[in-house]
Amino acid sequence: MFDSQSIGISPWIAFGIFHIIMAFALWRMAERTKEEPKWFALMPVLNMVMLLKIAKKPMWWLILFLIPIANIFALVLATMALCERFGIEKWWGFVAIISPLNLILYIYLAYGTDADPMAPKPAAPASILPPTTPKV
């Protein structure tokens, strides 16, 4: 039938382009969040470490990325944390499941949001109920 050579683009070239764009997006997110070292964004496995650092998730989650099925959940949850940190609704993290769209989401998080990821989160609103006094 059709193979990658007849289409004209090698899967390795497509992977390389995807990786370079993703690396630039992660690098920019690392700059905005003041995470170091930024060069982790360039390396294939270390970029997941950078993603977890930016998302403020524990490093043991890296093991989850090696387990089939669990890696999908870990990626979605980490992306949800990224979305929340960069000021957009966290349900956009589900876009991480769809390969071309997750790249667009990461580019948007890196360059398109105005929210300051370093700003402290507002405190939870106080209860509207009056304080109760214990009965004696």
N, CA, C and O atoms as a printed pandas DataFrame, in Angstrom:
     atom_number atom_name residue_name chain_id  residue_number  x_coord  y_coord  z_coord
0              1         N          MET        A               1    0.837   -1.175    0.000
1              2        CA          MET        A               1    0.000    0.000    0.000
2              3         C          MET        A               1    0.887    1.244    0.000
3              4         O          MET        A               1    1.756    1.402   -0.857
4              5         N          PHE        A               2    0.654    2.126    0.976
5              6        CA          PHE        A               2    1.464    3.324    1.106
6              7         C          PHE        A               2    2.467    3.119    2.218
7              8         O          PHE        A               2    2.137    2.602    3.286
8              9         N          ASP        A               3    3.667    3.519    1.964
9             10        CA          ASP        A               3    4.652    3.536    3.035
10            11         C          ASP        A               3    5.171    4.956    3.181
11            12         O          ASP        A               3    4.858    5.831    2.373
12            13         N          SER        A               4    5.957    5.171    4.205
13            14        CA          SER        A               4    6.396    6.532    4.502
14            15         C          SER        A               4    7.279    7.109    3.401
15            16         O          SER        A               4    7.335    8.328    3.237
16            17         N          GLN        A               5    7.967    6.263    2.648
17            18        CA          GLN        A               5    8.834    6.753    1.593
18            19         C          GLN        A               5    8.035    7.266    0.401
19            20         O          GLN        A               5    8.463    8.199   -0.278
20            21         N          SER        A               6    6.872    6.660    0.141
21            22        CA          SER        A               6    6.074    7.116   -0.996
22            23         C          SER        A               6    5.376    8.435   -0.694
23            24         O          SER        A               6    5.049    9.186   -1.614
24            25         N          ILE        A               7    5.145    8.724    0.573
25            26        CA          ILE        A               7    4.515    9.983    0.946
26            27         C          ILE        A               7    5.506   11.122    0.809
27            28         O          ILE        A               7    5.117   12.247    0.495
28            29         N          GLY        A               8    6.764   10.852    1.038
29            30        CA          GLY        A               8    7.788   11.860    0.852
30            31         C          GLY        A               8    8.383   12.407    2.140
31            32         O          GLY        A               8    9.329   13.193    2.094
32            33         N          ILE        A               9    7.854   12.012    3.278
33            34        CA          ILE        A               9    8.420   12.477    4.546
34            35         C          ILE        A               9    8.703   11.266    5.428
35            36         O          ILE        A               9    7.841   10.415    5.651
36            37         N          SER        A              10    9.890   11.218    5.903
37            38        CA          SER        A              10   10.282   10.119    6.771
38            39         C          SER        A              10    9.665   10.330    8.151
39            40         O          SER        A              10    9.559   11.466    8.614
40            41         N          PRO        A              11    9.261    9.253    8.806
41            42        CA          PRO        A              11    8.757    9.421   10.182
42            43         C          PRO        A              11    9.796   10.030   11.105
43            44         O          PRO        A              11    9.443   10.725   12.058
44            45         N          TRP        A              12   11.066    9.781   10.839
45            46        CA          TRP        A              12   12.115   10.351   11.679
46            47         C          TRP        A              12   12.200   11.860   11.498
47            48         O          TRP        A              12   12.470   12.586   12.455
48            49         N          ILE        A              13   11.972   12.333   10.287
49            50        CA          ILE        A              13   11.981   13.782   10.047
50            51         C          ILE        A              13   10.789   14.424   10.753
51            52         O          ILE        A              13   10.921   15.476   11.378
52            53         N          ALA        A              14    9.634   13.785   10.649
53            54        CA          ALA        A              14    8.441   14.302   11.318
54            55         C          ALA        A              14    8.662   14.332   12.834
55            56         O          ALA        A              14    8.314   15.312   13.492
56            57         N          PHE        A              15    9.239   13.260   13.386
57            58        CA          PHE        A              15    9.534   13.222   14.817
58            59         C          PHE        A              15   10.515   14.321   15.189
59            60         O          PHE        A              15   10.349   14.975   16.218
60            61         N          GLY        A              16   11.538   14.533   14.365
61            62        CA          GLY        A              16   12.533   15.575   14.631
62            63         C          GLY        A              16   11.924   16.964   14.648
63            64         O          GLY        A              16   12.240   17.772   15.522
64            65         N          ILE        A              17   11.051   17.248   13.687
65            66        CA          ILE        A              17   10.379   18.552   13.646
66            67         C          ILE        A              17    9.499   18.732   14.875
67            68         O          ILE        A              17    9.511   19.789   15.505
68            69         N          PHE        A              18    8.730   17.689   15.217
69            70        CA          PHE        A              18    7.873   17.727   16.396
70            71         C          PHE        A              18    8.708   17.984   17.648
71            72         O          PHE        A              18    8.337   18.800   18.491
72            73         N          HIS        A              19    9.830   17.288   17.763
73            74        CA          HIS        A              19   10.690   17.421   18.943
74            75         C          HIS        A              19   11.293   18.824   19.048
75            76         O          HIS        A              19   11.356   19.387   20.140
76            77         N          ILE        A              20   11.731   19.385   17.937
77            78        CA          ILE        A              20   12.338   20.719   17.954
78            79         C          ILE        A              20   11.313   21.772   18.379
79            80         O          ILE        A              20   11.615   22.648   19.189
80            81         N          ILE        A              21   10.106   21.682   17.830
81            82        CA          ILE        A              21    9.059   22.642   18.203
82            83         C          ILE        A              21    8.703   22.491   19.681
83            84         O          ILE        A              21    8.535   23.482   20.392
84            85         N          MET        A              22    8.591   21.248   20.133
85            86        CA          MET        A              22    8.278   20.993   21.542
86            87         C          MET        A              22    9.402   21.508   22.447
87            88         O          MET        A              22    9.136   22.050   23.520
88            89         N          ALA        A              23   10.654   21.341   22.017
89            90        CA          ALA        A              23   11.794   21.811   22.806
90            91         C          ALA        A              23   11.760   23.326   22.957
91            92         O          ALA        A              23   12.016   23.843   24.044
92            93         N          PHE        A              24   11.443   24.048   21.872
93            94        CA          PHE        A              24   11.342   25.505   21.964
94            95         C          PHE        A              24   10.219   25.925   22.915
95            96         O          PHE        A              24   10.374   26.875   23.683
96            97         N          ALA        A              25    9.098   25.220   22.862
97            98        CA          ALA        A              25    7.974   25.547   23.743
98            99         C          ALA        A              25    8.349   25.281   25.204
99           100         O          ALA        A              25    8.073   26.109   26.072
100          101         N          LEU        A              26    8.975   24.136   25.482
101          102        CA          LEU        A              26    9.391   23.838   26.857
102          103         C          LEU        A              26   10.443   24.824   27.354
103          104         O          LEU        A              26   10.415   25.238   28.513
104          105         N          TRP        A              27   11.371   25.200   26.473
105          106        CA          TRP        A              27   12.412   26.157   26.841
106          107         C          TRP        A              27   11.771   27.479   27.252
107          108         O          TRP        A              27   12.148   28.070   28.264
108          109         N          ARG        A              28   10.797   27.941   26.463
109          110        CA          ARG        A              28   10.122   29.207   26.762
110          111         C          ARG        A              28    9.328   29.106   28.072
111          112         O          ARG        A              28    9.319   30.047   28.864
112          113         N          MET        A              29    8.663   27.968   28.299
113          114        CA          MET        A              29    7.942   27.787   29.558
114          115         C          MET        A              29    8.921   27.786   30.733
115          116         O          MET        A              29    8.611   28.324   31.796
116          117         N          ALA        A              30   10.100   27.185   30.550
117          118        CA          ALA        A              30   11.110   27.172   31.610
118          119         C          ALA        A              30   11.620   28.583   31.888
119          120         O          ALA        A              30   11.884   28.929   33.039
120          121         N          GLU        A              31   11.761   29.402   30.842
121          122        CA          GLU        A              31   12.165   30.793   31.047
122          123         C          GLU        A              31   11.113   31.556   31.845
123          124         O          GLU        A              31   11.441   32.319   32.754
124          125         N          ARG        A              32    9.854   31.344   31.499
125          126        CA          ARG        A              32    8.769   32.074   32.167
126          127         C          ARG        A              32    8.612   31.648   33.626
127          128         O          ARG        A              32    8.192   32.449   34.461
128          129         N          THR        A              33    8.944   30.401   33.938
129          130        CA          THR        A              33    8.793   29.913   35.308
130          131         C          THR        A              33   10.103   29.920   36.080
131          132         O          THR        A              33   10.136   29.535   37.249
132          133         N          LYS        A              34   11.173   30.350   35.446
133          134        CA          LYS        A              34   12.505   30.433   36.078
134          135         C          LYS        A              34   13.035   29.059   36.504
135          136         O          LYS        A              34   13.743   28.945   37.505
136          137         N          GLU        A              35   12.690   28.027   35.745
137          138        CA          GLU        A              35   13.190   26.674   36.034
138          139         C          GLU        A              35   14.555   26.493   35.379
139          140         O          GLU        A              35   14.793   26.987   34.277
140          141         N          GLU        A              36   15.424   25.801   36.044
141          142        CA          GLU        A              36   16.760   25.512   35.525
142          143         C          GLU        A              36   17.009   24.016   35.590
143          144         O          GLU        A              36   16.384   23.366   36.428
144          145         N          PRO        A              37   17.840   23.434   34.804
145          146        CA          PRO        A              37   18.501   23.953   33.613
146          147         C          PRO        A              37   17.579   23.874   32.393
147          148         O          PRO        A              37   16.893   22.875   32.178
148          149         N          LYS        A              38   17.580   24.928   31.618
149          150        CA          LYS        A              38   16.695   25.011   30.456
150          151         C          LYS        A              38   17.071   24.023   29.358
151          152         O          LYS        A              38   16.213   23.611   28.577
152          153         N          TRP        A              39   18.336   23.641   29.290
153          154        CA          TRP        A              39   18.768   22.746   28.215
154          155         C          TRP        A              39   18.143   21.364   28.337
155          156         O          TRP        A              39   18.224   20.572   27.398
156          157         N          PHE        A              40   17.520   21.055   29.474
157          158        CA          PHE        A              40   16.791   19.788   29.602
158          159         C          PHE        A              40   15.698   19.685   28.536
159          160         O          PHE        A              40   15.339   18.585   28.116
160          161         N          ALA        A              41   15.178   20.815   28.104
161          162        CA          ALA        A              41   14.115   20.816   27.103
162          163         C          ALA        A              41   14.587   20.231   25.771
163          164         O          ALA        A              41   13.765   19.789   24.968
164          165         N          LEU        A              42   15.878   20.226   25.532
165          166        CA          LEU        A              42   16.417   19.749   24.251
166          167         C          LEU        A              42   16.627   18.237   24.210
167          168         O          LEU        A              42   16.670   17.654   23.127
168          169         N          MET        A              43   16.757   17.604   25.353
169          170        CA          MET        A              43   17.089   16.181   25.406
170          171         C          MET        A              43   15.813   15.340   25.518
171          172         O          MET        A              43   14.920   15.677   26.295
172          173         N          PRO        A              44   15.722   14.244   24.745
173          174        CA          PRO        A              44   14.469   13.471   24.695
174          175         C          PRO        A              44   13.918   12.961   26.013
175          176         O          PRO        A              44   12.699   13.000   26.178
176          177         N          VAL        A              45   14.688   12.497   26.941
177          178        CA          VAL        A              45   14.133   12.006   28.209
178          179         C          VAL        A              45   14.115   13.117   29.249
179          180         O          VAL        A              45   13.187   13.208   30.053
180          181         N          LEU        A              46   15.129   13.951   29.233
181          182        CA          LEU        A              46   15.200   15.039   30.194
182          183         C          LEU        A              46   14.101   16.075   29.982
183          184         O          LEU        A              46   13.776   16.828   30.900
184          185         N          ASN        A              47   13.524   16.121   28.777
185          186        CA          ASN        A              47   12.435   17.077   28.570
186          187         C          ASN        A              47   11.207   16.702   29.395
187          188         O          ASN        A              47   10.412   17.574   29.746
188          189         N          MET        A              48   11.044   15.428   29.706
189          190        CA          MET        A              48    9.946   15.032   30.589
190          191         C          MET        A              48   10.230   15.476   32.024
191          192         O          MET        A              48    9.306   15.817   32.762
192          193         N          VAL        A              49   11.503   15.473   32.419
193          194        CA          VAL        A              49   11.885   15.991   33.730
194          195         C          VAL        A              49   11.545   17.482   33.791
195          196         O          VAL        A              49   11.012   17.961   34.791
196          197         N          MET        A              50   11.856   18.212   32.711
197          198        CA          MET        A              50   11.546   19.639   32.659
198          199         C          MET        A              50   10.038   19.869   32.715
199          200         O          MET        A              50    9.569   20.774   33.404
200          201         N          LEU        A              51    9.285   19.050   31.992
201          202        CA          LEU        A              51    7.822   19.163   31.998
202          203         C          LEU        A              51    7.280   18.977   33.410
203          204         O          LEU        A              51    6.398   19.721   33.840
204          205         N          LEU        A              52    7.803   17.986   34.132
205          206        CA          LEU        A              52    7.356   17.740   35.500
206          207         C          LEU        A              52    7.762   18.870   36.442
207          208         O          LEU        A              52    7.005   19.227   37.345
208          209         N          LYS        A              53    8.959   19.437   36.236
209          210        CA          LYS        A              53    9.397   20.554   37.077
210          211         C          LYS        A              53    8.505   21.769   36.865
211          212         O          LYS        A              53    8.114   22.434   37.825
212          213         N          ILE        A              54    8.185   22.057   35.613
213          214        CA          ILE        A              54    7.336   23.212   35.315
214          215         C          ILE        A              54    5.930   22.993   35.867
215          216         O          ILE        A              54    5.304   23.921   36.378
216          217         N          ALA        A              55    5.437   21.754   35.760
217          218        CA          ALA        A              55    4.093   21.429   36.251
218          219         C          ALA        A              55    4.050   21.268   37.768
219          220         O          ALA        A              55    2.975   21.106   38.346
220          221         N          LYS        A              56    5.218   21.312   38.416
221          222        CA          LYS        A              56    5.339   21.128   39.869
222          223         C          LYS        A              56    4.792   19.772   40.313
223          224         O          LYS        A              56    4.043   19.668   41.284
224          225         N          LYS        A              57    5.180   18.760   39.585
225          226        CA          LYS        A              57    4.818   17.388   39.922
226          227         C          LYS        A              57    6.065   16.676   40.435
227          228         O          LYS        A              57    7.178   17.060   40.078
228          229         N          PRO        A              58    5.901   15.643   41.268
229          230        CA          PRO        A              58    7.079   14.947   41.816
230          231         C          PRO        A              58    7.847   14.191   40.731
231          232         O          PRO        A              58    7.278   13.748   39.734
232          233         N          MET        A              59    9.142   14.060   40.954
233          234        CA          MET        A              59    9.999   13.420   39.953
234          235         C          MET        A              59    9.732   11.925   39.808
235          236         O          MET        A              59   10.077   11.343   38.780
236          237         N          TRP        A              60    9.128   11.290   40.809
237          238        CA          TRP        A              60    8.844    9.865   40.668
238          239         C          TRP        A              60    7.803    9.619   39.574
239          240         O          TRP        A              60    7.650    8.489   39.112
240          241         N          TRP        A              61    7.081   10.674   39.154
241          242        CA          TRP        A              61    6.131   10.523   38.048
242          243         C          TRP        A              61    6.838   10.124   36.759
243          244         O          TRP        A              61    6.203    9.606   35.840
244          245         N          LEU        A              62    8.138   10.358   36.684
245          246        CA          LEU        A              62    8.900    9.948   35.500
246          247         C          LEU        A              62    8.760    8.451   35.271
247          248         O          LEU        A              62    8.752    8.000   34.126
248          249         N          ILE        A              63    8.649    7.681   36.340
249          250        CA          ILE        A              63    8.447    6.234   36.225
250          251         C          ILE        A              63    7.104    5.941   35.561
251          252         O          ILE        A              63    6.983    4.985   34.796
252          253         N          LEU        A              64    6.099    6.760   35.853
253          254        CA          LEU        A              64    4.782    6.552   35.249
254          255         C          LEU        A              64    4.820    6.719   33.730
255          256         O          LEU        A              64    4.044    6.089   33.012
256          257         N          PHE        A              65    5.723    7.568   33.249
257          258        CA          PHE        A              65    5.845    7.758   31.804
258          259         C          PHE        A              65    6.421    6.522   31.103
259          260         O          PHE        A              65    6.358    6.425   29.877
260          261         N          LEU        A              66    6.973    5.592   31.857
261          262        CA          LEU        A              66    7.527    4.365   31.281
262          263         C          LEU        A              66    6.534    3.209   31.297
263          264         O          LEU        A              66    6.793    2.158   30.710
264          265         N          ILE        A              67    5.411    3.396   31.962
265          266        CA          ILE        A              67    4.416    2.327   32.095
266          267         C          ILE        A              67    3.278    2.580   31.109
267          268         O          ILE        A              67    2.661    3.645   31.137
268          269         N          PRO        A              68    2.991    1.603   30.232
269          270        CA          PRO        A              68    1.888    1.799   29.290
270          271         C          PRO        A              68    0.572    2.075   30.026
271          272         O          PRO        A              68    0.350    1.564   31.124
272          273         N          ILE        A              69   -0.268    2.857   29.436
273          274        CA          ILE        A              69   -1.561    3.318   29.942
274          275         C          ILE        A              69   -1.364    4.346   31.060
275          276         O          ILE        A              69   -1.984    5.409   31.030
276          277         N          ALA        A              70   -0.514    4.046   32.043
277          278        CA          ALA        A              70   -0.253    5.012   33.113
278          279         C          ALA        A              70    0.396    6.268   32.552
279          280         O          ALA        A              70    0.193    7.360   33.082
280          281         N          ASN        A              71    1.178    6.122   31.479
281          282        CA          ASN        A              71    1.842    7.288   30.897
282          283         C          ASN        A              71    0.834    8.276   30.313
283          284         O          ASN        A              71    1.074    9.483   30.329
284          285         N          ILE        A              72   -0.275    7.784   29.806
285          286        CA          ILE        A              72   -1.305    8.671   29.258
286          287         C          ILE        A              72   -1.925    9.490   30.385
287          288         O          ILE        A              72   -2.107   10.700   30.253
288          289         N          PHE        A              73   -2.248    8.823   31.497
289          290        CA          PHE        A              73   -2.820    9.531   32.633
290          291         C          PHE        A              73   -1.830   10.537   33.215
291          292         O          PHE        A              73   -2.212   11.653   33.568
292          293         N          ALA        A              74   -0.566   10.148   33.315
293          294        CA          ALA        A              74    0.451   11.052   33.853
294          295         C          ALA        A              74    0.623   12.277   32.954
295          296         O          ALA        A              74    0.762   13.397   33.446
296          297         N          LEU        A              75    0.613   12.062   31.641
297          298        CA          LEU        A              75    0.755   13.184   30.711
298          299         C          LEU        A              75   -0.434   14.133   30.809
299          300         O          LEU        A              75   -0.260   15.352   30.809
300          301         N          VAL        A              76   -1.632   13.582   30.892
301          302        CA          VAL        A              76   -2.827   14.425   30.996
302          303         C          VAL        A              76   -2.804   15.214   32.304
303          304         O          VAL        A              76   -3.074   16.415   32.299
304          305         N          LEU        A              77   -2.488   14.564   33.416
305          306        CA          LEU        A              77   -2.464   15.255   34.704
306          307         C          LEU        A              77   -1.363   16.321   34.760
307          308         O          LEU        A              77   -1.570   17.400   35.316
308          309         N          ALA        A              78   -0.196   16.020   34.184
309          310        CA          ALA        A              78    0.885   17.014   34.150
310          311         C          ALA        A              78    0.499   18.190   33.262
311          312         O          ALA        A              78    0.790   19.339   33.594
312          313         N          THR        A              79   -0.148   17.915   32.145
313          314        CA          THR        A              79   -0.574   18.990   31.253
314          315         C          THR        A              79   -1.682   19.823   31.892
315          316         O          THR        A              79   -1.746   21.036   31.689
316          317         N          MET        A              80   -2.551   19.177   32.660
317          318        CA          MET        A              80   -3.580   19.923   33.381
318          319         C          MET        A              80   -2.938   20.878   34.397
319          320         O          MET        A              80   -3.388   22.011   34.565
320          321         N          ALA        A              81   -1.902   20.415   35.059
321          322        CA          ALA        A              81   -1.193   21.277   36.015
322          323         C          ALA        A              81   -0.501   22.433   35.291
323          324         O          ALA        A              81   -0.461   23.554   35.799
324          325         N          LEU        A              82    0.045   22.154   34.104
325          326        CA          LEU        A              82    0.650   23.223   33.302
326          327         C          LEU        A              82   -0.380   24.267   32.920
327          328         O          LEU        A              82   -0.137   25.467   33.043
328          329         N          CYS        A              83   -1.523   23.809   32.461
329          330        CA          CYS        A              83   -2.587   24.735   32.058
330          331         C          CYS        A              83   -3.008   25.609   33.235
331          332         O          CYS        A              83   -3.182   26.820   33.092
332          333         N          GLU        A              84   -3.165   24.994   34.376
333          334        CA          GLU        A              84   -3.566   25.740   35.559
334          335         C          GLU        A              84   -2.497   26.758   35.951
335          336         O          GLU        A              84   -2.815   27.881   36.342
336          337         N          ARG        A              85   -1.245   26.366   35.846
337          338        CA          ARG        A              85   -0.155   27.273   36.218
338          339         C          ARG        A              85   -0.049   28.461   35.270
339          340         O          ARG        A              85    0.320   29.560   35.686
340          341         N          PHE        A              86   -0.374   28.242   33.987
341          342        CA          PHE        A              86   -0.272   29.315   33.007
342          343         C          PHE        A              86   -1.586   30.060   32.804
343          344         O          PHE        A              86   -1.708   30.866   31.881
344          345         N          GLY        A              87   -2.557   29.797   33.653
345          346        CA          GLY        A              87   -3.747   30.621   33.683
346          347         C          GLY        A              87   -4.873   30.263   32.738
347          348         O          GLY        A              87   -5.720   31.109   32.452
348          349         N          ILE        A              88   -4.913   29.029   32.242
349          350        CA          ILE        A              88   -6.059   28.625   31.436
350          351         C          ILE        A              88   -6.754   27.456   32.138
351          352         O          ILE        A              88   -6.193   26.828   33.037
352          353         N          GLU        A              89   -7.966   27.187   31.713
353          354        CA          GLU        A              89   -8.736   26.116   32.343
354          355         C          GLU        A              89   -7.973   24.798   32.259
355          356         O          GLU        A              89   -7.419   24.450   31.217
356          357         N          LYS        A              90   -7.955   24.073   33.377
357          358        CA          LYS        A              90   -7.134   22.862   33.404
358          359         C          LYS        A              90   -7.695   21.726   32.560
359          360         O          LYS        A              90   -6.953   20.799   32.234
360          361         N          TRP        A              91   -8.987   21.758   32.190
361          362        CA          TRP        A              91   -9.525   20.689   31.351
362          363         C          TRP        A              91   -8.874   20.662   29.979
363          364         O          TRP        A              91   -8.982   19.664   29.266
364          365         N          TRP        A              92   -8.189   21.758   29.591
365          366        CA          TRP        A              92   -7.448   21.746   28.328
366          367         C          TRP        A              92   -6.329   20.698   28.350
367          368         O          TRP        A              92   -5.784   20.358   27.300
368          369         N          GLY        A              93   -5.989   20.195   29.514
369          370        CA          GLY        A              93   -4.977   19.150   29.624
370          371         C          GLY        A              93   -5.356   17.875   28.896
371          372         O          GLY        A              93   -4.483   17.089   28.528
372          373         N          PHE        A              94   -6.654   17.660   28.684
373          374        CA          PHE        A              94   -7.081   16.480   27.930
374          375         C          PHE        A              94   -6.642   16.533   26.468
375          376         O          PHE        A              94   -6.624   15.508   25.786
376          377         N          VAL        A              95   -6.290   17.716   25.990
377          378        CA          VAL        A              95   -5.801   17.858   24.614
378          379         C          VAL        A              95   -4.471   17.121   24.442
379          380         O          VAL        A              95   -4.082   16.803   23.318
380          381         N          ALA        A              96   -3.776   16.847   25.543
381          382        CA          ALA        A              96   -2.486   16.157   25.472
382          383         C          ALA        A              96   -2.606   14.772   24.854
383          384         O          ALA        A              96   -1.609   14.208   24.401
384          385         N          ILE        A              97   -3.805   14.221   24.830
385          386        CA          ILE        A              97   -4.003   12.887   24.263
386          387         C          ILE        A              97   -3.892   12.910   22.740
387          388         O          ILE        A              97   -3.468   11.925   22.136
388          389         N          ILE        A              98   -4.268   14.017   22.119
389          390        CA          ILE        A              98   -4.298   14.120   20.657
390          391         C          ILE        A              98   -2.993   14.757   20.195
391          392         O          ILE        A              98   -2.729   15.925   20.481
392          393         N          SER        A              99   -2.186   13.991   19.486
393          394        CA          SER        A              99   -0.814   14.377   19.202
394          395         C          SER        A              99   -0.630   15.737   18.527
395          396         O          SER        A              99    0.119   16.540   19.083
396          397         N          PRO        A             100   -1.220   16.068   17.416
397          398        CA          PRO        A             100   -0.916   17.393   16.852
398          399         C          PRO        A             100   -1.457   18.538   17.717
399          400         O          PRO        A             100   -0.872   19.621   17.748
400          401         N          LEU        A             101   -2.556   18.304   18.411
401          402        CA          LEU        A             101   -3.138   19.372   19.215
402          403         C          LEU        A             101   -2.333   19.652   20.480
403          404         O          LEU        A             101   -2.307   20.788   20.955
404          405         N          ASN        A             102   -1.679   18.637   21.027
405          406        CA          ASN        A             102   -0.895   18.898   22.235
406          407         C          ASN        A             102    0.285   19.815   21.926
407          408         O          ASN        A             102    0.679   20.626   22.765
408          409         N          LEU        A             103    0.838   19.694   20.750
409          410        CA          LEU        A             103    1.929   20.578   20.345
410          411         C          LEU        A             103    1.433   22.022   20.269
411          412         O          LEU        A             103    2.117   22.943   20.715
412          413         N          ILE        A             104    0.251   22.211   19.708
413          414        CA          ILE        A             104   -0.331   23.554   19.626
414          415         C          ILE        A             104   -0.618   24.085   21.032
415          416         O          ILE        A             104   -0.393   25.264   21.304
416          417         N          LEU        A             105   -1.107   23.232   21.916
417          418        CA          LEU        A             105   -1.375   23.655   23.288
418          419         C          LEU        A             105   -0.096   24.098   23.983
419          420         O          LEU        A             105   -0.085   25.139   24.641
420          421         N          TYR        A             106    0.980   23.333   23.851
421          422        CA          TYR        A             106    2.238   23.696   24.503
422          423         C          TYR        A             106    2.803   24.991   23.932
423          424         O          TYR        A             106    3.365   25.796   24.675
424          425         N          ILE        A             107    2.665   25.203   22.638
425          426        CA          ILE        A             107    3.108   26.467   22.036
426          427         C          ILE        A             107    2.280   27.620   22.596
427          428         O          ILE        A             107    2.816   28.685   22.902
428          429         N          TYR        A             108    0.965   27.404   22.730
429          430        CA          TYR        A             108    0.108   28.443   23.293
430          431         C          TYR        A             108    0.488   28.740   24.741
431          432         O          TYR        A             108    0.537   29.903   25.142
432          433         N          LEU        A             109    0.755   27.705   25.521
433          434        CA          LEU        A             109    1.158   27.927   26.911
434          435         C          LEU        A             109    2.477   28.688   26.984
435          436         O          LEU        A             109    2.666   29.522   27.870
436          437         N          ALA        A             110    3.381   28.405   26.064
437          438        CA          ALA        A             110    4.694   29.033   26.092
438          439         C          ALA        A             110    4.658   30.481   25.633
439          440         O          ALA        A             110    5.315   31.336   26.226
440          441         N          TYR        A             111    3.900   30.762   24.589
441          442        CA          TYR        A             111    3.960   32.084   23.979
442          443         C          TYR        A             111    2.645   32.866   24.017
443          444         O          TYR        A             111    2.664   34.087   23.861
444          445         N          GLY        A             112    1.514   32.206   24.218
445          446        CA          GLY        A             112    0.242   32.870   24.018
446          447         C          GLY        A             112   -0.481   33.348   25.250
447          448         O          GLY        A             112   -1.418   34.138   25.133
448          449         N          THR        A             113   -0.090   32.909   26.418
449          450        CA          THR        A             113   -0.823   33.315   27.613
450          451         C          THR        A             113   -0.163   34.537   28.237
451          452         O          THR        A             113    1.057   34.696   28.194
452          453         N          ASP        A             114   -0.987   35.385   28.811
453          454        CA          ASP        A             114   -0.476   36.582   29.476
454          455         C          ASP        A             114   -0.311   36.370   30.973
455          456         O          ASP        A             114    0.302   37.189   31.658
456          457         N          ALA        A             115   -0.851   35.286   31.474
457          458        CA          ALA        A             115   -0.794   35.039   32.912
458          459         C          ALA        A             115    0.646   34.831   33.354
459          460         O          ALA        A             115    1.453   34.237   32.640
460          461         N          ASP        A             116    0.947   35.325   34.531
461          462        CA          ASP        A             116    2.278   35.166   35.100
462          463         C          ASP        A             116    2.314   33.855   35.877
463          464         O          ASP        A             116    1.668   33.740   36.919
464          465         N          PRO        A             117    3.062   32.858   35.385
465          466        CA          PRO        A             117    3.089   31.573   36.093
466          467         C          PRO        A             117    3.788   31.654   37.447
467          468         O          PRO        A             117    3.664   30.734   38.256
468          469         N          MET        A             118    4.510   32.721   37.703
469          470        CA          MET        A             118    5.213   32.867   38.973
470          471         C          MET        A             118    4.362   33.576   40.016
471          472         O          MET        A             118    4.728   33.612   41.191
472          473         N          ALA        A             119    3.224   34.143   39.599
473          474        CA          ALA        A             119    2.366   34.870   40.535
474          475         C          ALA        A             119    1.746   33.899   41.532
475          476         O          ALA        A             119    1.370   32.785   41.168
476          477         N          PRO        A             120    1.640   34.320   42.786
477          478        CA          PRO        A             120    1.009   33.435   43.771
478          479         C          PRO        A             120   -0.469   33.260   43.459
479          480         O          PRO        A             120   -1.133   34.175   42.973
480          481         N          LYS        A             121   -0.956   32.088   43.742
481          482        CA          LYS        A             121   -2.373   31.790   43.507
482          483         C          LYS        A             121   -3.206   32.485   44.580
483          484         O          LYS        A             121   -2.794   32.552   45.738
484          485         N          PRO        A             122   -4.377   33.004   44.201
485          486        CA          PRO        A             122   -5.223   33.643   45.216
486          487         C          PRO        A             122   -5.716   32.617   46.229
487          488         O          PRO        A             122   -5.908   31.443   45.915
488          489         N          ALA        A             123   -5.915   33.097   47.449
489          490        CA          ALA        A             123   -6.401   32.207   48.513
490          491         C          ALA        A             123   -7.836   31.809   48.223
491          492         O          ALA        A             123   -8.560   32.508   47.514
492          493         N          ALA        A             124   -8.229   30.699   48.770
493          494        CA          ALA        A             124   -9.605   30.236   48.595
494          495         C          ALA        A             124  -10.546   31.242   49.235
495          496         O          ALA        A             124  -10.228   31.811   50.279
496          497         N          PRO        A             125  -11.702   31.468   48.622
497          498        CA          PRO        A             125  -12.625   32.444   49.197
498          499         C          PRO        A             125  -13.108   31.992   50.572
499          500         O          PRO        A             125  -13.286   30.804   50.840
500          501         N          ALA        A             126  -13.308   32.970   51.414
501          502        CA          ALA        A             126  -13.798   32.676   52.760
502          503         C          ALA        A             126  -15.238   32.198   52.668
503          504         O          ALA        A             126  -15.950   32.503   51.711
504          505         N          SER        A             127  -15.640   31.470   53.642
505          506        CA          SER        A             127  -17.005   30.958   53.683
506          507         C          SER        A             127  -17.985   32.111   53.846
507          508         O          SER        A             127  -17.709   33.074   54.563
508          509         N          ILE        A             128  -19.121   32.010   53.183
509          510        CA          ILE        A             128  -20.124   33.058   53.314
510          511         C          ILE        A             128  -20.979   32.872   54.574
511          512         O          ILE        A             128  -21.773   33.744   54.925
512          513         N          LEU        A             129  -20.813   31.757   55.233
513          514        CA          LEU        A             129  -21.558   31.501   56.452
514          515         C          LEU        A             129  -20.857   32.186   57.630
515          516         O          LEU        A             129  -19.628   32.248   57.666
516          517         N          PRO        A             130  -21.611   32.686   58.570
517          518        CA          PRO        A             130  -20.971   33.305   59.731
518          519         C          PRO        A             130  -20.266   32.246   60.567
519          520         O          PRO        A             130  -20.660   31.080   60.569
520          521         N          PRO        A             131  -19.229   32.658   61.271
521          522        CA          PRO        A             131  -18.538   31.661   62.100
522          523         C          PRO        A             131  -19.460   31.140   63.200
523          524         O          PRO        A             131  -20.254   31.887   63.771
524          525         N          THR        A             132  -19.342   29.895   63.473
525          526        CA          THR        A             132  -20.185   29.282   64.507
526          527         C          THR        A             132  -19.438   29.270   65.830
527          528         O          THR        A             132  -18.217   29.122   65.877
528          529         N          THR        A             133  -20.174   29.425   66.862
529          530        CA          THR        A             133  -19.571   29.363   68.195
530          531         C          THR        A             133  -19.989   28.040   68.824
531          532         O          THR        A             133  -21.136   27.614   68.684
532          533         N          PRO        A             134  -19.083   27.409   69.499
533          534        CA          PRO        A             134  -19.435   26.128   70.119
534          535         C          PRO        A             134  -20.441   26.337   71.246
535          536         O          PRO        A             134  -20.357   27.296   72.013
536          537         N          LYS        A             135  -21.371   25.432   71.319
537          538        CA          LYS        A             135  -22.392   25.509   72.377
538          539         C          LYS        A             135  -21.833   24.865   73.629
539          540         O          LYS        A             135  -21.168   23.830   73.585
540          541         N          VAL        A             136  -22.117   25.498   74.720
541          542        CA          VAL        A             136  -21.606   25.014   75.989
542          543         C          VAL        A             136  -22.620   24.182   76.706
543          544         O          VAL        A             136  -22.353   23.690   77.802
